Amino acid sequence: MKNTRLHILAQDFLDNKLDTAGQQEFYALLGDPDQREALTEIFMELTGAPDMDLEFDLSLQPLLDKAKSVDLPRHTPVRRMHYWRWAAAAVALLLLAGSIYRVTEQHKRTPPTVVAHNGAVAPGKQGAVLMLADGSTVLLDSMKNGVVASQAGTNVVLNNGQVVYDAKTTSAAATAYNTISTPRGRQFSVVLPDGTRVWLNAASSLRYPVAFSGNTREVRITGEVYFEVAADAAKPFSVHFNEKGVVEVLGTAFNINAYTDEPTIKTTLLQGSIRVNKQQVLQPGEQANIDNNGSITVDNNAETENAIAWKKGLFVMSSTDLPALFRQISRWYDIEVDMKGQLPKRSFGGTIDRDVNLSDIIEALNIYGVNCKLENGKLIVQP
């Protein structure tokens, strides 16, 4: 009888017909561990999802918000302090055959205050280390707004989580280089002396002169970096990465993912025109993929918004496999991931806010049959 009732409630949920009482009953049943297997079968049936090769959706934030907003009856057998987390992950099963809720740019979100407690792993945040020309370093996480350093006639100013260069003179400035680095679990942005705006993802770096005084503008990166290059036809802009990689620009917006643990280097163009490794010219909407042998293939219809989702505070996945998903998790949550044995061959699609705690993602993955847990400061993943 309970399974029949859950079936009716699930169908009403899909049809957006649940009233307040129905929502309370539905979420209470979701929180019952004895209903998990039946729940999975019911949503498989209702959504028409096949048994194999599913693309699961991990759009957690709206589910967390919805589950937390439900006022549960006092007699529910589920421990209230953990109820909303599991319920949110369970409701994500509704998205097996395509998302019914997507976080979009138009959806205005107020980031929650992040608190790590009881061993919880908090998400990453704003922060970076700035190495000055003399080799000294400045931890930007702990600095207040204002001038944080002066060198070669240029003031380095911290302004609301962004480094800006205020050049007073240009004498000898071309020989002075700074490097800004984001550790794992941090991201940051900087405005270069020419007005170019740069965003660094976690575990990334950018080396640049404190003034562009020559005929070219050249910088070097590691990790993943997004550029909005200030137009200056007289001074071409070049981004160097790894040993021999280079992207040449005149004025444009693009993203480079050059993490050394990724199988390919991806350069995604949003605006303008760039040349990759002196041979392949990209147009807006295209992505160049460079393999370990230096061969370049071009995706002419790249998912450009997915490539820069990290800059907007999101993980966006499209047919993303488990290793790729856990590489992102490892960098953002600054945690070592140990994948053991033969893992299920599954792909993931959807959107996750980067400000959710790692425990929420773990619980959702466990619901999907990906066995993972925190143990001795590591994320253990096993069949």
C-alpha positions in Angstrom: 0.0 0.0 0.0 2.8 2.4 0.9 4.5 1.8 -2.5 1.3 2.5 -4.3 0.9 5.7 -2.3 4.5 6.7 -3.1 3.8 6.0 -6.8 0.8 8.4 -6.7 2.8 11.0 -4.9 5.8 10.7 -7.3 3.5 11.1 -10.3 1.8 14.1 -8.7 5.3 15.6 -8.0 6.2 15.2 -11.7 2.9 16.8 -12.7 3.4 19.6 -10.1 0.1 18.8 -8.4 1.3 18.2 -4.8 -0.3 20.5 -2.2 1.4 21.3 1.1 0.2 18.2 2.8 1.2 16.0 -0.1 4.7 17.6 -0.1 5.2 16.8 3.5 4.1 13.2 3.0 6.2 12.8 -0.1 9.4 14.1 1.5 8.8 12.0 4.6 8.6 8.9 2.5 11.8 9.9 0.6 13.5 10.0 4.0 12.6 6.4 4.8 15.6 4.2 3.9 13.3 1.3 3.4 11.7 3.1 0.5 15.0 3.7 -1.5 14.8 0.7 -3.8 11.1 1.1 -4.5 11.7 4.8 -5.0 14.3 4.2 -7.6 12.1 1.7 -9.5 9.2 4.0 -9.5 11.1 7.0 -10.9 12.7 4.7 -13.5 9.2 3.7 -14.6 7.7 7.2 -14.5 10.5 8.9 -16.4 11.1 6.1 -18.8 14.8 5.9 -18.0 16.6 2.8 -19.3 18.4 0.5 -17.0 21.8 1.1 -18.4 23.9 4.1 -19.6 21.9 6.6 -17.7 23.0 10.3 -17.6 22.3 11.3 -14.0 21.6 14.9 -13.1 23.2 16.4 -10.0 21.4 19.7 -9.8 21.6 19.9 -6.0 21.0 23.5 -5.0 17.3 23.8 -5.8 16.7 20.4 -4.3 18.5 21.4 -1.1 16.5 24.6 -0.9 13.2 22.8 -1.6 13.8 20.0 0.9 14.9 22.4 3.6 11.8 24.5 3.1 9.4 21.6 4.0 8.1 21.6 7.6 8.1 17.9 8.5 5.7 16.4 11.0 7.3 15.8 14.4 6.6 12.1 14.2 8.7 11.4 11.1 11.2 8.6 11.9 14.0 10.4 10.1 16.5 12.3 12.2 15.7 15.9 11.4 19.3 17.3 11.3 20.2 14.9 8.4 16.8 14.6 6.8 17.0 17.4 4.3 20.4 16.3 2.9 19.3 12.8 2.1 15.9 14.0 0.8 17.5 16.5 -1.5 19.7 13.8 -2.9 16.8 11.4 -3.3 14.7 13.9 -5.1 17.5 14.2 -7.7 16.4 10.8 -8.9 13.5 12.7 -10.5 16.0 14.0 -13.0 17.1 10.7 -14.4 15.6 11.3 -17.8 16.4 15.0 -18.3 16.5 17.9 -15.9 13.2 19.3 -14.6 15.0 22.1 -12.9 18.1 23.9 -14.1 20.0 26.7 -12.4 20.3 29.5 -15.0 22.0 32.9 -15.1 18.5 34.4 -14.6 18.0 32.5 -11.3 19.3 34.8 -8.6 21.0 32.9 -5.8 22.2 34.1 -2.5 25.3 32.1 -1.6 24.9 30.5 1.9 27.4 31.1 4.6 29.9 28.2 4.5 30.6 26.5 7.8 32.6 23.3 8.1 31.6 21.3 11.2 31.8 17.7 12.4 34.4 16.8 9.8 32.4 18.4 6.9 34.5 19.5 3.9 33.5 23.0 2.9 33.7 24.2 -0.7 36.4 26.5 -2.0 36.4 30.3 -1.8 38.2 33.4 -2.9 41.9 33.5 -2.2 45.3 33.5 -3.8 49.0 34.0 -3.2 50.8 36.9 -5.0 54.6 36.5 -5.6 56.2 39.9 -6.2 59.2 40.6 -8.3 61.6 40.4 -5.4 60.4 36.9 -4.5 58.3 37.9 -1.5 54.8 36.7 -1.2 51.5 38.2 -0.1 48.6 36.0 1.1 45.6 37.8 -0.4 43.0 35.9 1.6 43.9 37.8 4.7 44.5 41.3 3.3 42.1 44.3 3.5 41.2 46.5 0.6 44.0 49.0 -0.4 47.6 48.9 -1.6 49.2 45.6 -0.8 52.6 46.3 -2.5 54.5 48.8 -4.6 57.1 47.9 -7.1 58.7 49.2 -10.3 56.6 52.4 -10.2 53.3 50.4 -9.9 50.9 50.0 -7.0 49.3 46.6 -6.5 45.8 47.3 -5.1 43.4 44.8 -3.6 39.8 45.8 -4.3 37.0 43.5 -3.1 38.6 40.3 -3.9 40.4 41.4 -7.1 43.9 42.5 -7.7 44.3 45.7 -9.8 47.6 47.3 -11.0 47.8 51.1 -10.8 50.9 52.1 -12.8 52.5 55.4 -11.7 55.5 55.2 -14.0 56.7 52.6 -16.5 60.5 52.8 -16.0 62.1 49.4 -15.6 58.6 48.0 -15.1 58.9 45.6 -18.0 61.5 43.6 -16.2 59.4 43.2 -13.1 57.2 40.1 -13.1 54.5 39.0 -10.6 52.9 35.5 -10.3 49.5 35.0 -8.8 48.6 31.5 -7.7 45.4 29.9 -6.5 45.9 26.8 -4.2 43.4 24.0 -4.4 40.1 25.2 -3.0 40.6 28.8 -4.1 39.9 31.0 -7.1 40.7 34.6 -7.8 40.7 37.4 -10.4 43.1 40.1 -11.4 43.1 43.1 -13.7 46.4 43.3 -15.6 48.1 46.7 -16.3 46.6 46.9 -19.8 43.1 46.4 -18.5 42.8 42.7 -19.4 40.6 40.9 -16.9 41.7 37.4 -15.8 40.0 34.8 -13.6 41.9 31.8 -12.1 40.3 28.6 -11.2 41.6 26.4 -8.3 45.1 25.1 -8.5 46.1 27.6 -11.2 48.7 30.4 -11.8 49.4 33.4 -13.9 52.8 35.1 -14.5 52.8 38.5 -16.0 54.9 41.8 -16.1 53.7 44.7 -13.9 53.6 46.8 -17.0 53.4 45.9 -20.7 56.1 48.3 -22.1 57.2 46.4 -25.2 55.5 45.6 -28.5 53.8 42.5 -27.2 51.8 41.4 -24.2 52.9 38.0 -23.0 51.8 36.0 -20.0 52.2 32.4 -18.8 49.6 30.2 -17.1 49.1 26.8 -15.4 45.8 25.2 -14.6 42.6 26.8 -15.8 42.3 30.5 -16.6 39.6 32.7 -18.3 40.7 35.9 -20.1 38.8 39.0 -21.3 41.6 40.6 -23.2 41.8 44.4 -23.6 41.9 45.3 -27.3 45.2 46.7 -28.6 46.0 45.9 -32.2 49.5 47.4 -31.8 50.4 45.0 -29.0 49.3 41.4 -29.7 48.5 39.4 -26.6 49.9 35.9 -26.1 49.2 33.2 -23.4 51.8 30.5 -23.0 51.0 27.2 -21.2 52.8 24.0 -20.5 56.1 23.6 -22.5 55.2 24.8 -26.0 51.6 25.8 -26.0 50.6 29.3 -26.9 47.4 31.2 -27.7 47.8 34.4 -29.7 45.1 37.1 -29.4 44.2 40.7 -30.5 41.2 41.3 -28.3 38.9 38.5 -27.2 37.3 36.4 -24.4 38.4 32.8 -24.0 39.1 30.0 -21.5 42.1 27.7 -21.3 42.0 24.5 -19.3 45.6 23.3 -19.1 45.6 21.1 -16.0 48.3 18.5 -16.3 46.0 15.8 -15.0 43.5 16.3 -17.8 43.8 14.1 -20.9 43.7 17.1 -23.3 44.2 20.9 -23.1 41.0 22.7 -24.0 40.9 26.3 -25.4 37.4 27.6 -25.8 36.7 30.9 -27.6 33.7 33.0 -26.7 34.5 36.3 -28.5 37.0 37.5 -31.0 39.6 35.4 -32.7 42.6 33.5 -31.5 45.4 31.3 -33.0 46.4 28.1 -31.1 50.0 26.9 -31.3 50.6 29.2 -34.3 48.4 27.0 -36.6 44.8 26.7 -35.7 42.6 29.8 -35.8 39.4 29.6 -33.7 36.1 31.4 -34.3 33.6 32.2 -31.5 31.8 29.0 -30.3 34.8 26.7 -31.1 37.0 24.7 -28.9 40.5 23.4 -29.7 41.6 20.2 -28.0 45.3 19.5 -27.8 46.4 15.9 -27.0 49.6 14.7 -25.5 51.2 14.5 -28.9 50.4 18.1 -29.7 47.7 17.2 -32.3 44.8 19.6 -32.4 41.2 18.8 -33.1 38.4 21.5 -33.2 34.9 21.2 -31.9 32.9 23.6 -34.0 29.9 23.6 -31.8 31.5 23.7 -28.3 29.4 24.1 -25.1 31.1 27.5 -24.3 28.9 28.3 -21.3 29.9 24.9 -19.7 33.6 25.8 -20.2 33.3 29.0 -18.1 30.7 27.8 -15.6 33.4 27.6 -12.9 33.8 31.4 -13.2 30.1 31.8 -12.4 30.3 29.6 -9.3 29.0 26.4 -10.9 30.0 22.9 -11.9 28.2 22.2 -15.2 28.5 18.7 -16.5 27.5 17.2 -19.9 28.2 13.5 -20.3 31.0 13.8 -17.7 32.5 10.5 -16.6 33.4 9.7 -13.0 37.2 10.4 -13.3 36.6 13.8 -14.8 34.0 14.6 -12.1 36.3 13.6 -9.3 39.2 15.6 -10.7 37.0 18.7 -10.4 35.9 17.8 -6.9 39.5 17.2 -5.9 40.7 20.6 -7.0 37.8 22.6 -5.6 37.4 20.9 -2.3 41.2 20.5 -1.8 40.9 16.8 -1.1 42.7 13.7 -2.3 40.5 11.3 -4.2 41.4 7.6 -4.1 39.5 5.6 -6.7 39.7 1.9 -6.1 38.8 -1.1 -8.3 36.5 -1.0 -11.4 34.2 1.9 -11.1 30.8 2.0 -12.8 30.8 3.5 -16.3 28.4 6.3 -15.8 28.1 9.8 -17.2 26.7 12.8 -15.4 24.8 15.8 -16.6 23.5 18.9 -14.8 24.5 21.7 -12.6 25.9 22.0 -9.0 26.6 25.2 -7.2 30.2 25.2 -6.1 29.2 26.6 -2.7 27.6 23.3 -1.5 29.4 21.2 1.0 31.1 18.1 -0.2 28.9 15.9 1.9 25.9 16.9 -0.2 27.6 15.7 -3.3 28.7 12.5 -1.7 25.2 11.7 -0.6 23.8 12.2 -4.0 26.5 10.1 -5.6 25.8 7.3 -3.2 22.1 7.4 -4.1 23.2 7.0 -7.7 25.2 3.9 -6.9 28.6 5.5 -6.7 30.1 4.3 -3.4 32.2 7.1 -1.9 33.0 8.2 1.6 35.4 10.5 3.5 38.0 8.6 5.4 41.2 10.0 7.1 41.0 13.2 5.1 40.6 11.4 1.7 37.6 10.8 -0.5 37.5 7.0 -1.1 35.6 5.9 -4.2 35.1 2.2 -4.8 32.6 -0.2 -6.5 
